[in-house]
Amino acid sequence: MRILDLKDPGQLKTLSIPQLESLAQEIRSFLIQSLSKTGGHLSSNLGIVELTLALHYVFESPKDRLLFDVGHQSYVHKILTGRAPRFATLRQRHGLSGFQKREESPHDPWEAGHSSTSLSAALGLAVARDLQKESGEVISVIGDGALTGGMAMEALNNIGMRKEKVIIVYNDNDMSISPNHAGFKNHLTTLRSSRAYRSVKRDVKAGLEPSPALLNGLSSIRDVLRDSLVDGGLFQQFGLDYLGPVDGHNLPELIRTLETAREHNGSVVVHVRTRKGMGYAPAQQDRTGQWHGVPPFDPATGRFR
């Protein structure tokens, strides 16, 4: 499927996993070539290609509402919703917005150029959905930087204590525009790198090699320890269920996990590990943030024009 032929995300549901994986690489090439001429937010969008494909494969936009926090990580979403032909006008007057924009598309239910706002918006949309007895999921995609904001913390607390269902996709790339600080950031780092959890995973893997029959028992022990040591505790303190962490570049795993979240009864956090700048070496190797938002550049050399 050619990128410029994409008119509606429903077209993705006819594709096989290999076809989706091929499309992911085409989207990365398209983003690199297009943004090399216009500039824009490159690294965050290269890192979210498979996740955005999986979201649109599993859910049904615009019935299911997708919100991106801060909003500049919505370029792939724009491509999948028929706006690829307009990318030459990105961030220009009367051109394509660098964020979600409601007047651009029915697939953009929210717009914001500031971080940490999507969870509050998602809860508001979920409350309105239930009051009007409508159907459809509300999904917020929020990064590790935005998740440390006070407004996001307040929203997590409110979502956890209410009955309206919100799906929170925690896009964890361990790389904001600038370094994250304070206690919550430290907790997220612990969640990613806990020696206890990594040890449990290693022991389970080693135990499976000599005896595949141990799979179910060892996996159950691993999951219990994971929930108590690392993952579950953080979000369960807000009253939220948790799935993950999931490889954000593994489409089959992403699709299975998002399908589970869709069928889950109640609000849930899906923890997705992604790599910022994925697929373009200068951006993927950058740890200073210079490839977060870029001016025009030479895609062959990575030099800014």
C-alpha positions in Angstrom: 0.0 0.0 0.0 1.4 3.4 -1.0 1.5 6.0 1.7 -0.2 8.6 -0.5 -3.1 6.1 -1.1 -3.9 6.0 2.6 -7.3 7.8 3.1 -8.7 6.1 6.2 -7.1 4.0 9.0 -9.6 1.3 8.4 -7.6 0.3 5.4 -4.9 -1.0 7.7 -7.2 -3.8 8.9 -6.9 -5.5 5.5 -3.1 -5.8 5.8 -1.1 -8.7 7.1 1.6 -8.3 9.8 4.4 -8.4 7.2 2.6 -5.8 5.1 2.2 -3.6 8.2 5.9 -4.0 9.0 6.8 -3.0 5.5 4.5 0.0 5.7 6.2 1.1 9.0 9.5 1.3 7.1 7.9 3.2 4.3 6.5 5.7 6.8 9.9 6.2 8.4 11.5 6.9 5.0 8.6 9.3 4.2 9.0 11.2 7.5 12.8 11.5 7.0 12.5 12.8 3.4 9.6 15.1 4.1 10.9 16.7 7.3 14.4 17.1 5.8 12.7 19.8 3.6 10.2 21.4 6.1 11.7 20.7 9.5 9.5 19.4 12.3 9.4 16.9 15.2 11.4 14.0 13.9 12.7 11.7 16.7 9.4 11.3 18.6 7.6 10.4 15.4 10.2 7.9 14.2 9.9 6.2 17.6 6.1 5.8 17.5 5.5 4.4 14.0 4.7 0.8 15.0 2.7 1.9 18.0 0.5 4.3 15.9 0.0 1.5 13.3 -1.1 -0.9 16.0 -3.4 1.7 17.6 -5.2 2.2 14.3 -5.2 -1.5 13.5 -6.9 -2.4 16.8 -9.2 0.6 17.4 -11.7 2.4 15.1 -11.0 6.1 14.8 -12.9 8.4 14.9 -15.4 6.4 16.9 -12.5 5.5 19.2 -10.8 8.7 20.1 -7.0 9.0 20.0 -5.3 11.8 21.9 -1.6 12.4 21.6 0.3 14.3 24.4 2.0 16.7 23.6 0.6 16.4 20.1 3.8 16.7 18.2 4.0 12.9 18.2 0.9 12.7 15.9 2.6 12.8 12.5 2.2 9.1 11.9 -1.4 9.4 13.0 -1.8 12.2 10.4 -0.3 10.0 7.6 -2.7 7.1 8.5 -5.7 9.4 8.4 -5.2 10.7 4.9 -3.0 13.7 5.3 0.3 12.5 3.8 -0.2 14.6 0.6 -0.2 17.7 2.7 3.2 17.1 4.5 5.0 19.5 2.2 3.0 22.3 4.0 3.8 21.1 7.5 3.9 24.0 10.0 3.4 26.6 7.3 0.7 29.2 7.1 -2.5 27.6 6.0 -0.6 24.3 6.0 -0.7 21.1 8.0 -0.4 21.7 11.8 2.4 20.2 13.7 -0.1 19.0 16.3 -3.5 17.4 16.3 -6.0 20.0 15.1 -9.8 19.4 15.2 -10.5 21.5 12.1 -8.1 19.3 10.1 -9.8 16.0 10.6 -12.5 14.2 12.5 -9.7 11.9 13.6 -8.3 14.7 15.8 -10.5 14.9 18.9 -8.1 17.1 20.9 -5.4 19.7 20.2 -2.8 21.0 22.5 0.7 22.4 22.2 1.5 21.9 25.9 2.3 18.8 27.7 0.5 16.7 30.4 -3.0 17.7 29.3 -4.2 14.6 27.4 -5.2 12.6 30.5 -7.6 15.2 31.7 -9.0 15.6 28.2 -9.4 11.9 27.9 -11.3 11.6 31.2 -13.6 14.5 30.1 -14.3 12.7 26.8 -15.0 9.4 28.7 -17.4 11.1 31.1 -19.2 12.8 28.2 -19.4 9.4 26.3 -20.9 7.6 29.3 -23.4 10.4 30.1 -24.6 10.4 26.5 -24.7 6.6 26.5 -22.4 6.4 23.5 -19.8 3.7 22.7 -16.2 3.9 21.8 -12.9 3.9 23.6 -10.8 6.9 24.6 -7.1 6.4 24.3 -4.4 8.8 25.5 -0.8 8.4 24.3 1.5 10.1 26.8 5.3 10.2 27.0 7.5 9.7 30.0 8.2 13.5 30.1 4.6 14.6 30.0 3.6 11.9 32.6 5.7 13.6 35.2 3.6 16.9 35.0 1.4 17.9 37.8 -1.7 18.0 35.6 -1.1 14.4 34.5 -0.7 13.3 38.1 -4.0 14.9 39.0 -5.7 13.2 36.1 -4.2 9.8 36.9 -5.7 10.2 40.4 -9.1 11.1 39.0 -9.2 8.4 36.4 -8.2 5.8 39.0 -11.1 6.7 41.3 -13.8 7.0 38.7 -15.7 4.3 36.8 -15.3 5.7 33.3 -12.9 3.7 31.2 -9.8 5.3 29.8 -6.9 3.5 28.1 -3.6 5.2 28.9 -0.7 4.3 26.5 2.5 5.2 28.4 5.1 5.8 25.6 8.3 5.3 27.5 11.4 6.3 25.4 13.4 7.5 28.4 14.2 10.7 26.5 12.3 14.0 26.8 13.2 17.3 25.2 15.3 17.9 28.3 16.1 15.6 31.3 13.3 14.7 33.6 13.8 15.3 37.3 12.3 14.6 40.8 10.8 11.6 42.5 8.3 10.4 39.9 11.0 10.3 37.3 13.2 8.3 39.6 10.3 5.8 40.1 9.9 5.5 36.3 13.6 4.8 36.0 13.3 2.1 38.7 10.4 0.6 36.8 12.5 0.3 33.7 15.7 -1.0 35.2 14.9 -2.9 38.4 17.6 -5.4 39.0 15.1 -7.7 40.7 12.8 -7.7 37.7 15.6 -8.2 35.2 16.9 -11.0 37.4 13.5 -12.7 37.5 13.2 -12.5 33.7 16.7 -13.9 33.2 16.0 -16.8 35.6 12.8 -17.6 33.9 14.5 -17.7 30.5 17.3 -19.9 31.8 14.8 -22.2 33.4 12.8 -22.7 30.3 15.7 -23.8 28.2 16.2 -27.3 29.8 12.5 -27.9 30.5 9.8 -26.2 28.4 7.2 -27.8 30.7 8.2 -25.2 33.4 6.8 -22.4 31.2 3.5 -21.8 32.9 4.8 -22.2 36.5 7.8 -20.0 36.1 6.0 -17.4 34.1 3.3 -17.1 36.8 6.0 -16.6 39.4 7.7 -14.0 37.3 4.5 -12.1 36.8 3.7 -12.1 40.5 7.2 -10.8 41.3 7.0 -8.3 38.5 3.7 -6.9 39.8 5.0 -6.6 43.4 8.6 -5.5 42.7 8.2 -3.2 39.7 5.4 -2.6 37.3 2.1 -3.0 39.1 2.8 -1.0 42.2 3.3 2.4 40.4 0.0 2.6 38.6 -2.0 0.4 40.9 -1.5 3.0 43.6 -3.7 5.2 41.4 -6.3 2.4 41.1 -5.3 1.6 37.6 -4.6 -1.8 36.0 -1.4 -2.3 34.1 -0.2 -4.2 31.0 3.5 -4.3 30.0 6.1 -3.4 29.4 5.7 -4.1 25.7 8.3 -3.8 22.9 7.0 -0.7 21.1 8.6 -1.9 17.8 7.1 -5.4 17.8 3.8 -5.2 16.0 2.3 -8.6 16.9 3.0 -8.0 20.6 1.6 -4.4 20.4 -1.6 -5.6 18.7 -2.2 -8.4 21.2 -1.7 -6.1 24.1 -3.9 -3.3 22.8 -6.6 -5.9 22.0 -6.4 -7.0 25.6 -6.7 -3.3 26.8 -9.7 -2.8 24.5 -11.5 -5.8 26.0 -10.5 -4.9 29.6 -13.2 -3.9 32.0 -12.0 -0.6 33.4 -9.2 1.9 33.0 -5.8 0.4 32.1 -2.2 1.6 31.5 -0.3 0.0 28.6 3.4 0.5 29.1 5.2 0.6 25.7 9.0 0.9 25.5 10.1 2.7 22.3 13.3 4.1 20.9 13.3 7.8 19.9 14.6 8.3 16.4 14.2 4.6 15.5 15.4 3.8 12.1 17.5 6.9 11.4 21.0 6.7 13.0 21.7 10.5 13.7 18.4 10.7 15.5 18.5 7.3 17.2 22.0 8.0 18.6 21.1 11.5 19.8 21.0 11.9 23.6 21.1 15.8 23.7 17.6 16.4 22.2 18.9 18.2 19.0 16.9 15.8 16.8 13.7 16.3 18.8 12.6 19.3 16.7 14.7 19.9 13.7 15.3 22.5 10.9 15.7 21.3 7.3 18.6 18.8 7.0 20.5 16.6 4.6 19.0 13.1 5.1 22.2 11.5 3.8 24.6 13.2 6.2 22.4 14.3 9.0 23.7 17.8 8.7 21.3 20.7 9.4 20.9 23.1 6.5 
